[in-house]
Each structure stands twice: as structure tokens, then as C-alpha cells.
């Protein structure tokens, strides 16, 4: 029967459920399945939104084997596409779910790599050697009269900080996004190759 087939598919064929409980159990499984699909659709959309925000390549719809969790217009349509078989435009449910979790796993790792690279890139602007190189550029008589190397370093630090703060407000994409996107895409490509 349907419950036994479900238990076999779930890899717990040895589990015995009383016949009287089977209907309630199948309904609970259906609710759980819907919650899982809703959650996957939400998280995949959030992932797509982040990739769009940082102008990264997005998954495009293909003639066949599309993931309904990514391309269905809503949860109900995703459920129908997952539960019906034979639509060649969309991959089977087990493949769609496995691909979604693989994508989300890779996304998490790529986000961490992207954030790490962006922060390193930002911190490089405050690196003492970088500030010292800027300080040692000839700046005319004003550089000689400004008094003390420490004061000049502090002035340069505050100028750099102010410039970065302005960039964060004016063009976050330029300040953080490019390096984040580069590292994210690089890490994603590396994960796809393995």
C-alpha cells in the first residue's frame, strides 16, 4: 500500500505503523512535505535575491530538467510539479530536492568565502604598509609642517575611514560587492568541479 511504499522510499521499511494510524500518519507526512517544500522554495528565492543584489550569474530556465523548486511561480505549483511525474521540463522530485540541498550547501560555503574575501579586501586599505606608502608620497610643504609622523598617520587613517564610510553609503556594491561576488563565484565554481 501507499504507506509501505513511502516507508521503503524513506529507507525505513522495517517500521510498522498500525493500520488505524496509517491515514493520520500519511496526512502528517503530507503536511511535513509541504513545509519542507515551502522552506526550500523560500531559501532558494533568498539565495537568488542575494545573487541578483550582487549582480552574479543566476540559474536560467532550460528546455528540460529544470528544478521546480527554483522555477515554479508558487509553492502550490512546485508541489504539483514534484508530485506529478512525466513532465520532461522538470526533474523528478528526489533529484530536485537533492540538487536544492546541494546548491544551498554550496551557497553557504560560497557566502562565507565571499564575506571573508570582502573583509580582507577592506582591511587591506588600513594595512600599515599601505598607509605608510600613501604617507610617503610627496605632498609639498604641508606634509613637512603638519607635525609628527604619528599625527600624520592618524590623519591618514581618519581620512581613509571617512572615505570608506562614504563608499559604504554611496556605493556598497563597489566597496564590498565586487570582491564578495568574485570570491563567491570562484568558490562556487571550485565546488562544482569537485
N, C-alpha and C positions, 0 to 999 in steps of 0.2 A: 504494500500500500504506500501512500504518499509519505507518511511519517517515516516508515522504514527506509524508503529511498532517500529522504532527507538525511537521516542519521548515517546512512552509508556514505553519502556525499560529504558529510561533515567529518567523516573519519571516526565516528563513534557508533558503529553498527551494533556493538555489544550492549549498548544502553537499552534498557527495557522500560517502556512507558506504558502504563495501564491504558487499555482501550478507552476507558471512560475519560481519561485525561488527554487523550490524543488531540481532540478538537481544540481544546483550550490551549494546548501546547503549540499547535500549528498556528493559532491566531497570535500567540505571544511571539513566535518566531517571525511571523509576518510583520508585526509592529517593530521588532528589533531590526529586521532587514530594511524597513523603511527609514528608521532612524540612522542606520549606517549609510544608506544612500544619500539622505539629506545632508549628513555630516560630510561625506566625501564631496558632494556637489559644492557645498559651501566652501570647503577648504580649497578645492581646485579653482573655484572662482576667485578666492582671495589671492591665490598664487598667480593667476592670470592677471589680476588687477595690479599686483606688485610688479610683475614683468612689464605691464603696459606703462606703469608710472615711470619706470626706469628705461623705457624705450628698448626693451630686449625682444628678441625673436619669440614669437608665440606659435603654439601648435596650430596648424592650419587644417581645415576640413579637407578630407581626401574622398575620392570616389568610393572606396571600400575600406572596411576595417577601422572605422572611427570609434572612439571611445564615447559611448552615450553619456557617461558621467561628465564629460567635458563639453559636449556639443548639444545635449538636449536643452530645450528652452526653459524647462522647469523640472521639478522633482517627479511629478506625475509622469511626464513623458519619458524621463530617464528610467523610471520603474518599468513602464510598459516596454521600452526597448530592451531592458535587461531580462525581463521575464518572458518575452516572446523570442522564439528562435527563428532563424532562417533569413533575417534581414541582412544581406551582404554588405550594406552600407555601414553596419555597426558590428563591432566584435562581440563575441559571446560574453555573458555576464562574468564568468570566472576570469577570463582574460582581461576584461575591462577593470575589474576590481584589483587584480594583481598589478596591472600596469599603473593604476592610480596610486596604489601604495608605493610602488617603486618610484614613481615621479615625485611623490611627496617626501619620501626619504631623501632622494637626491636634492630636492628643493631645500630641505632643512640644512643639509651639508653645504650646499652652494650659498645659502644665505649667510651661514657662519663664515665661509671663506670670503664672501663679498664684504661683510662688515669688517672683518679683520683687515683686509687689504685697504679698505677705505680709511679706516682709523690710522693704519700705518702711514698711508699717504698724507693724511692730515698732520700727523705728528712730525713727519719729516720737515714740515715747514717751520717747526720750532726747534729742530735739531741745532745744538750749539754750533756745529761746524757751518751749517747753512747761515745762521745769523751772523757768525763771525765773518764769513765771506762777504755778506752784504755790508757789514760794518767797515770792512777794509777797503771798500770801493772808494775812490777819491770823491770827496764831497765838498771840496772847496774850503774856505776859511771857517765856515760854520762848524765843520767837523772838528776843527782844532780848538775852537773856543767853547764847545759845549760842555767841557769839564768832565774829566774822569771817564775811564773805559766802562766802568760799571753802570754809570748813568746812561751812557750811550747804548749799552746792551738792553737796559730796562726800557729805554725809549723805543728801541727797535722791536723788542718783544711786545710792547703795548700797541705799536703800530701794526704789527703782524696780526695780533689778536683782533684788533678792531677791523682789519681788512677781512679776516676770516669770518667774523661775526656778520659783517655786511654781506659777504658772499652767501652765508647761510640763509639770510633773509631774502636776498635778491635772486640768487640762482643756486638753490640747493643741489640741483642736477649737476652743475659744473663742479661744485665743491666736493660732493660726496658721491653722486650718482655714477659718473663715468668710471671711476675706479671700482666702485661696487659692481657695476654691470660687467666690466671687463673680467673681474675675478669670478663673479657668479657664472658667467658663460664659460670661462676657462675650466672651472671646476665641474660644471655640468657636462661638458664635453669629455673631460677625463673620466667621469663616472660612466658615461655611455660606452666608452671604449673598453671598460673593464667588465 
